[in-house]
Amino acid sequence: MTPQDSFWTPDGIRIAAGGTWLARPADGGSVVSGVSIDSRAVVPGQAFIAIRGDRTDGHLYLAEACSRGATLLIVSDGPIAPMPPGVGVLRVADTRAALLRLGAAWRRLLDGTRVVAVVGSNGKTTTVRLIDAALGAALRGTASIKSFNNSVGVPLTILGAKRTDQYLVCEVGTSAPGEIASLSQIVQPDVAVITSIGREHLEFLGSLRGVASEESSVLDHIRPGGIGVVTSDSTELDEVIRARAARRADGGPTILRFGSGPSADVRVCRTEQTERGTDFELNDRAAFTIPLLGAHNAWNAAAAVAVARRFRIADEDIRRGLASATGAAMRLERKRIGRIEVVNDAYNANPDSVLAAIGTLSGLRPAAGGGRVLVLGDMLELGPEGPLLHDEVVRAAAGDASIERIALVGPLMSARAAIIRAARGDSGVVAVHDASAPNAARVADMVLPGDVVLLKGSRGMRLERIAEAIETAHARAGNGTS
């Protein structure tokens, strides 16, 4: 039995997780088909890891996991109620830590799989999808599911990789100093991508320099012979990378830059937003199309091109792969509601991503008789600079003459309605404290047939409720009700 095969046995899991048996499985040599932390998603033969979270505790769902076919339970509480005969129960000190240990152990066994880590302030999930599409045109592989970028999601992504995969793409996120380094130790990337450096999580990271320091820590964990593929559009990142290289005897990994600046090795020279997505051309005259909105996504795609070329994939295959890429939910996700188009970009927000979203809306063409409507929700976790940063983005919105109507949602955004009114007057402005049903309906009432509506705000603002309210209002109008 190979080390990879023996890992996926109850005793292999026990050794990697560092646990002790509360109940031995009926067959210690049987194959464990994978791991799950969601009892509702367990498939027969899997191990269920009982994670204690903010909203619930996986230990409450052990019986449900067994009913769905789990053959091994990993718990931190004990003793527990008796489980069905033959089901193994493994106790560990901390199930989250055990999950990380399992992910690290499996990563070490993926000898034939080249691993790509994607970090950065904006565009991580989209870039993961673009890299997966570009690599997947010629190779077998696995990529992060959704935004699985924390201490639970990263090991789950690794554990989902097959031993026959030629590549694995992991999204790695942060909200506090040290998180990127901690997760990168587990991922051990062959290629590390830094998508952007922006004003994210300033409440914890302090400044752009702090963001650059945190994101660039992934470079310290690249495997020998690996490469960093980093944005060329951040002075702070350049300074931090040079400082890191100077502290290392080997000078650090090779760095390849992408972006729009003159220092970019893979430089986006031209972009055009079309009905089908975004066309772009690189400095070597190679042209590509992605079925995604936004000039900033051309830079994300340039990173994907750089990675795929590192894997020695031909441009014609990269081009075919990128053309078939799909966007992630609530990242410039387009939906047609009658003659109204809603672009939902409300999965997350910081000042730089909001400014990019405003530019994207300006490039969209409403239907006949319609206009552009911008819905801005509060940006969270910006610390003491939050009010000034909200001033900045609201002024940018107010100054964009292509946008006809603006809704401000949340305590910080709605408090800045005076900025809009000073620039535009009272018409075409709605300010509400949250996206509760009555307020969402108020925003929906400002949307007219033919409009294109862009929603942008932090996830906690629940701006998807406004999309739902627009759909409800449209259905009511279609039925002739008031």
Secondary structure as UniProt FT lines:
FT   HELIX           3..7
FT   HELIX           10..17
FT   STRAND          20..23
FT   TURN            28..29
FT   STRAND          35..36
FT   HELIX           39..41
FT   TURN            44..45
FT   STRAND          47..49
FT   HELIX           58..61
FT   HELIX           62..67
FT   TURN            68..69
FT   STRAND          72..75
FT   TURN            85..86
FT   STRAND          88..91
FT   HELIX           95..109
FT   TURN            111..112
FT   STRAND          114..119
FT   HELIX           124..136
FT   TURN            137..138
FT   STRAND          141..143
FT   TURN            146..147
FT   TURN            151..152
FT   HELIX           153..159
FT   TURN            163..164
FT   STRAND          167..171
FT   TURN            177..178
FT   HELIX           179..187
FT   STRAND          191..194
FT   HELIX           202..205
FT   HELIX           208..216
FT   HELIX           217..221
FT   TURN            224..225
FT   STRAND          227..231
FT   HELIX           235..247
FT   TURN            249..250
FT   STRAND          254..259
FT   TURN            262..263
FT   STRAND          266..274
FT   TURN            275..276
FT   STRAND          277..282
FT   TURN            283..284
FT   STRAND          287..290
FT   HELIX           295..310
FT   TURN            311..312
FT   HELIX           315..323
FT   TURN            329..330
FT   STRAND          333..337
FT   TURN            338..339
FT   STRAND          340..344
FT   HELIX           351..362
FT   TURN            368..369
FT   STRAND          372..377
FT   HELIX           383..385
FT   HELIX           386..398
FT   TURN            401..402
FT   STRAND          405..409
FT   HELIX           411..414
FT   TURN            415..416
FT   HELIX           417..424
FT   TURN            427..428
FT   STRAND          429..432
FT   HELIX           437..444
FT   TURN            445..446
FT   TURN            449..450
FT   STRAND          452..456
FT   HELIX           459..461
FT   HELIX           464..478
FT   TURN            479..480
//
